[in-house]
Amino acid sequence: MPRTLITTLGALAALFSVNIGGALAEEPKELFLYTWTNYYPPDLLNKFTQETGIKVTMDGYDSNETALAKLQAGGAGYDLVVPSDYMVKIMIQEGLLMEIDAPTLQNFKNVMPPHDNPPYDPGRKYSVPYMWGTAGFVYDSAKIKGGKLEESWKEFFEPRPELDGKIAVLNAEDEVYNAAAFYLGLDRCTEKTEDAKKILDLLLAQKPKVATYNSQGGIERTVSGEVTMHQSFSGMAHRIRTNLPTAVYVYPKEGTNLWVDNFVVPKDAPHPENAKVFLNWMMDPVNIALASNFVGYMNAIRGSIDHIDASLKDDPAVNMPKEYTDRLRPAVDCSAEARKLRDKVWVQLKK
């Protein structure tokens, strides 16, 4: 074969295998994102499409367990999912994720420690960080006698009479179980049946006073006055406070979850190269800051603070006061036996 023809064929082969805006030419310019409801700004998706030509379709879920079940059932054609730290490890162990080797992406250099090498995904082989925050509870101080509650899970699990039927609990197995364990002074990864029973008894005693177990619509539910107290993530509390100045976010003294949500790519994702384009794009300080400003959480990207709204920087629900540092409880990897106990408690509670 003439050298010129070989060169021409090589060039054509390269043309059809190079990244165009980071996405392989043979992949249709589309992407399917599965994330927590109301957890990603639609306008930012439009910006991504304008800059890359990749159209994004977004669906929502209300818990890590819902997302896990979806992937276990085949993933429904999603390219990106946004599980929390502990769930990333579970998905890795179950072989549900594709290795993306995040450090090879150009913008990974912007990821700040310790988020660049977390224990649930050493070396970031499978995930890229999105947002991080805490999980406590928020209440409307204007509807509380005396205007202030103790900074304790006691106010949530053993509420005052005026809060009967005015409490909302997240529909999040891990958050509810862990909070109860913190309050009772028990190991959240306990393998002891008697400990799990104590947690269940506490939750069942609280249940008649609960208006709903729901992770969706919590901002509107609290602002409208439908409930006075809501178990809450820090960013959710920030968005409540924006519309309800009398709202107070509590870091319970017994302990509060410190969590990190992450982008992952399901093993059967139809557009994995487009997903990598999106991940790299989201590690740009300006883009991730726009997401933080929308959801009310801090992110793990260096330089984004320069583009964060002052209202976020000044809100103690988001920018936690240093005196609460010892109340933080980072994610831990519970054993399979501990998770089974937690699952049984949740099933009994939701009957």
N, C-alpha and C positions, 0 to 999 in steps of 0.2 A: 504494500500500500504506500503511495507517495507520502513523503513527510508532510507536505502541505495539507493533504486530506486528513492525516492523523491529527495534525494540529487543529484543523477546523472542527473535527468531530469531538476532540477534547474540549475545545472551547464551548461547543454546544452542550456537552455533558455538564460542564461547570455551570453554564447558565441556568440549567434546570435543577441544580442542586445547591446553589448559593442561597444565602439568606436574603430575602427582600424585606427590608425593615425588620430583620430578625426572624421572619417566618419563612419556612421552606416554600418554594414556589408551588409545589404540588399540593400543598394544603389549601383548601378553600379559606378565604379570609373571614373566618367566623370563629367564635369562642363561646363556650357555655360555662357560666359561673354559677356555682351553688354555694350560697353563703347565708349567714344569719339574716333574718328579716330586718330591713331598715339599717343595714350595716355597711352600705357602700353607696356613695353619692352618684345618682344617675348622671349628673352633669359631668362627672369625671369619666364615666364610660364614654360619653360623647366626645370628650377631649381625646381619649385614647383612640377612638375610631378615626377622628379627624387626622391624628398624627401618624397612625399606622395603617389605616384602611381596613382594620380588622373589626368587624361588627360583633358586639357582645350581647348575648342573651342571658339575663340574670333571673334565677329562681331563689326562693328563700326557705329557710327551715328555722325551727325554734329550739333545737337542742343538739348537742354533740351526738347523742344516741340516735336521733333521727337521721343525721348525716351518715353515721356508721351503718345503719340498717340499709340505707340507700346504696351505699357502696357494696355491701355484702350481697345485695340483690342484683348487682351488675353495674351500678353506677349511673344508669339512665343516660349515658352519653355525655356526662359532664367532663370538662377539661380542668377545672379548678374547684377545689372545695376549701373551706376555711375552718378547720378543727382547732380546738384548744390544745395546749401542750400535752396533757396526759393522753388525749385521744389520738394525737399524732403517733405516739408510741404504740398504741393499740393497733392502729391501722398498719403501721410498719410490720408489727409482729404477725398480723393476719395476712400479710402479702398483698395488701390492697393498693399500695402506692407505687408509682414509678420513680426510679432514681433520677434526679435532675441535676445533682452535683452543683448546688447553688453557688459555691465559691468560684465556679468558672464563669458565671455571669458578670458582665462588665461592672455593673453597679453594686455588686455585693461588697465591694470595698467600703461602701457607705454604712454597712451594718455595724452598730456599736456593740462592744462586749457588754454583758455576757451573752447577748442574743446571737452572736456569730457562731457559738459552739455550745448549744444547750444540751443538757443531759438526756432529754427525750429524743434528740436527733443529733448525735455527735457528728461534727463535721458538716452539718447541714446537707446531708446527701439527698434528703427527701422534701425539705421544706424551706420556706422563706418567711420571715416574721412579718406580721401585719400590724396588729395593735396589742397593747398590754394595759392591764389595769387591775383593779381590785373588785371584790364583791362583798358589800355590806348591806345596809338598808337605808332607805330615805323616808323621811316623814314630813308632814306639813305642820310646822311648829305653831301655826295660827289655830290649829284645831286640837292642840294638846293643852290640858290644864297645866298652867305654870309655864307653858311655852317651851319646855325642854325635857328631853328624855335622857336617861343614863346611857352612856356609850357602852352598851352591853347587849348581847344577843338575848338576854332575859326579857328586854322590852319587846322583842319580836316573837319569841317562843312562848312567853307567859305574859301576854299583853294586858294592858289596863282595860277595865270594863268598857270605856268609851270607844275602844278600838275593835270591839266584837263586830265581825262582819265587814270590817274596814281594812283588812290586811290582805295583800296580794303576795303570793309566793312564786318565785320563778319555777317554770316547768323544766327544771334542770336537775337531774338526779344527783350529780356530783356536788353542785353548789348547796343544795338543801341538806344532803347527808353530811357534808363536811362542816357546814355551819352548826348543825346539831351536835356533831362530835366535838367541835371547838368549845361550845357552850358547856357541854357535860364534862369536859376535860378528858375525853377519850381519844385514843389513837384513831384517826380517820381511816387508817389501813388495818384496823383490827381484824383478826381472824377468830375472835371470840364471839360465840353466839350470844352470850349474856350481854356483851357490849352492844351488839346490833339490836338486841331487844330493848335496851334502854333508849337507844336512838329512836326506834320505832314508837315506843310508848310516848316519848316527848312529842313526836310529830303527830301522832294520833290524838293526843290531848289538845294540840293546837288546831287541828283540822276543823272543828266546828266553828272556829272564829275566823276562818279563812274565806275570803270572798271568791278567790280564784287561784288556780295554779296555772300561770300563764306567763310566758316570756315575751309575748307579742302584745303591742299596744300599751305597754306599761307607762310610757310617757303621757299619753293622752288620758289614761285611766287615773293617774295621779293628779295631773293638772286640772282635770275636770272636777275632782273631788269625789269621784266614784269610790276611791279608797284613800285612806289617810296615810297608810304606811305600805311601802313596797320593798320587798327584797330587790336589790338593785346592783347592777354593775356601775362602776364609777362614771363612765361616760354617759350612761343612761341618766344618772343622777344629775350630771352637768346639764343635760338637755331639759330635764325637769326644772332645775333651778333657773334656767334661762327664761322660762315661762311662768314660774311660780317662785318668786323671790323668798318666800317664807319656808321653802323646802330646805331641809338639813340632811346632809349625808353623814352616816355614822360608820367609823372604823371600829367595830366592836373590840373591846379590850381583850376578849378571850382569843381573838385571832380572826383574820380575814384572808381569803384566798388571794394570792398574787398569781395572775394568769397571763398567758401569752397566746394570742390567736395567730394562726399561721396559714399561709397558702400552701396547698399540696396538689399534686397532679395524680389523679387515679391511674392505675396501671393500664386501663383500657381506654384512656382519654383519646378521642378522635383527632384532636388537634394539639398534640404535645409541644410542637415548635411554636405555635401561636401562644401557647401558655407560657413558654419561656420568654417570649417577647413581652408579655404582660408583666411577668414577675420582674424582669429587668427594669421595665418602665416604672413599676411601683416602688422600686428602690431609689428612685430619683427624689431628692429632698423636696422639691416643689410639689410633685404629684402626691407623695405620701402626706405632706402637710395639708393639702386640700381634703384628703380623706379624714385626717385627724380633726380638722375644723368642722367637718360634717358630723362625725360620729361622737366627738367629744372625748376621745381617748388619745393617749400619747403613743408614739410609735418608736421604732428602734433605729431610725435612720439618722445618721450624722448630718447636721446642717439643716434639718427640717425645722428646728426651733425658730430659726429666723423668719419662717413663713407661717408660724402658728399664731392664731388670734390671741390677743391679750386676754380675752375673757377666759380662755382655757388656761393660760399661764397663771392667772390670778385666782382660779377656782380651786380650793383645797380638796374638792372631790377628785380632781384630775391631777393637780400638782400637789401631791401629798405632803403635809407638814412633816418635818424630820422627826418630831417627837412620837410619831406613830410607826416608825420603822420597825420596832420590835413586835408590832402586831401583825406583820406580814407573814404569811405562810406560803412559801413557794410550792409549786406542784411537786408531788412525789409519785413514784411508781409503785402502786399497790399491787400485791400479789393477786393471782387469779382467784384464790380462795376469798380474799378480802373483797374483790369486786363482785363475786357471787353473792356474798352476804349483803352488800350494798344493793344489788339488783333485787334481792328478795324483799328487803325493806321497802324499796320504792314500789314494787308491785303491790305489797300489802297496803301501803299508804294510798295508792291511787285506785283501789277497789271501789 
